[in-house]
Amino acid sequence: MELHRELGEETGIVTPYRVQSDATLEALRDVEGTGGGVLAEVGTAHKFQGREFDIVVFDTVEGGVGSRELWMACAHLQPAAGNWPRDGVRLFDVAVTRVKTLLYVIAGGERVKNAKPGTALAHLAALIGTRRGVRVLQAKTLITPPTAPPAFRGEFGTALAEVLSRHVEVTEIDDERDFYRTFTEEIRHARHSLWLWAPWVAKRVSSLLPELRTAADRGVRISVFIRDDTDQLQKKPANQKLITDLRTVAHVVVPMNVMHQKIAVIDERTVMLGSLNVLSQSWTREVMLTMRGAYFARKLLEHEHAAAFAAPPRCGRCNGAEIEIRRRRNGTWVWRCYATACKTAPRGGTNAWTQNIRLARGR
């Protein structure tokens, strides 16, 4: 519905059951359009008798072959058919003839494929793969996790998948007492990546290192951005020792001058965002939101230049790996070597090696 509203097309959602119509309408109230109000009209086939829409979504409410057949799966006009299956055909006909341009039929794929001969769904199944314009899009190809092999969706299916990926669900709101339970569970379920922005590193990191190490051992790539050691707290010897311990677990730890973001992104799908510093939280009152949404996660990683910033070069002068990120007053991001022996000029001043960071998009 969001896709077609953006294209200037009106959508109607048709279902055989009033309770399904009510449930759909209730769900749509949580996804208002830009102009306010719900994205589409929703109703039973009876309600839309005589109406037409550019786009129709016909939700048959028919599940897979493991569930029992409902009204639309039993709709047929065989000689011995009673009123109920015949009424089902009439409702099916009304639903599919309300459309001007494009019809979506939502049903279990196996249910349609194995529909009994003579039923309405069997007639639909017979059109699949013909030149009549019937196309199958599996739900799992539209909501595929980023780690799965890319499914062939075609141009139209790709557009649908992109719209679906925009949706963000807030799954948790944690304070400083509950956050680490949620965060630990997210680490344990991580499968391929953990991005972490945590300015200060203190004693709290010690309790997280075993979980992070276990995640790294099963193939999760861990990238961490912390504050550089020009900060008074960060430069303390005890905290520097903890940073060294963190480097033994994380794949990359990148210091960044005056950073203050508090973000965790897991598997490019789950975002934890708020005021709590994950690696040093002690006693202050904080709040963190946990949100699901692949599109949102990817946009946040892009905004933070995560991929570029997680690949520091070797110093062009000393070939060392003590590289931090800074931003000049003109907004340009640069790599900077902070190795004392390298950056100290003969007379005791600072002459650090720097290199501009090439970013794919803007600053």
PENORMO-V505886 format. One line per field, one symbol per residue. ss: DSSP state (~ for helix, > for strand, _ for the rest). phi: phi as a letter, one per 40 degrees, with the letter a starting at -180 (. if undefined). psi: psi as a letter, one per 30 degrees, with the letter a starting at -180 (. if undefined). A space follows every 10 residues. Layout:
ss=???
phi=???
psi=???
This chain:
ss=_~~~~~____ >>>>>__~~~ ~~~~~~~~__ __________ >>>>______ __>>>>>>>_ __________ ~~~~_>____ __~~~~~~~~ ~~~~~~__>> >>>>>>__~~ ~~~_____>~ ~~~~~~~>__ ___>____~~ ~~________ ___~~~~~~~ ~~~~~___>> >>>>>___~~ ~~~~~~~~~_ __>>>>>>__ ___~~~~~~~ ~~~~~~~___ >>>>>>>___ ______~~~~ ~~~~~~~___ _>>>>>____ _>>>>>___> >>>>______ ______>>>> >>_~~~~~~~ ~~~__~~~~_ __________ __>>>>>___ __>>>>>__~ ~~~>_____> ___>>>____ ___
phi=.cdccccgbc bbbbacbccc cccccccccc bccccggcca cbacccccdg cbbdbbbbcc gcccccbccb cccccabcdc cccccccccc ccccccbcbc babbbcacdc cccbccdgcc ccccccccgc ccgcbbbcdc ccbccdccdc ccbgcccccc cccccccbbc cabbcccbdc cccccccccc baabbbbadb baddccccdc cccccccchc cbbbbbcccc ccccccdccc ccccccccbc cabbcbcfca cbabbbffbb bbaibcccca dbbccaabbb bbiccccccc ccccfdcccc bcccccbbgc bcbbbbbccc gccbcacbcd cccccdcgcb bccbacccbc bfb
psi=eeefefggkk kkkklfkeee eeeeeeefff iklfglllfl kklleeegkf lklekkjjjf gkaaffllka efffklhleg kaeeeeeeee eeeeefgfke ekkkjklkee eeegkkkfle eeeeeffkga gggkkkjkef ffhklfflkk kjfleeeeee eeeeffkkkj fkjkafefef eeeeeeeffk efkjkkjjek kafefeffee eeeeeefggk kkkkklklgf keeefkeeee eeeeeeffel ekjjkkkhlg kjkkkkghek kkkbfkjegg kdflklkkkk kkjeeeeeee eeegheeefg ikllkfefgl giklklklfg fkkkkkkgke eefklegfak ikklkkkjke jb.
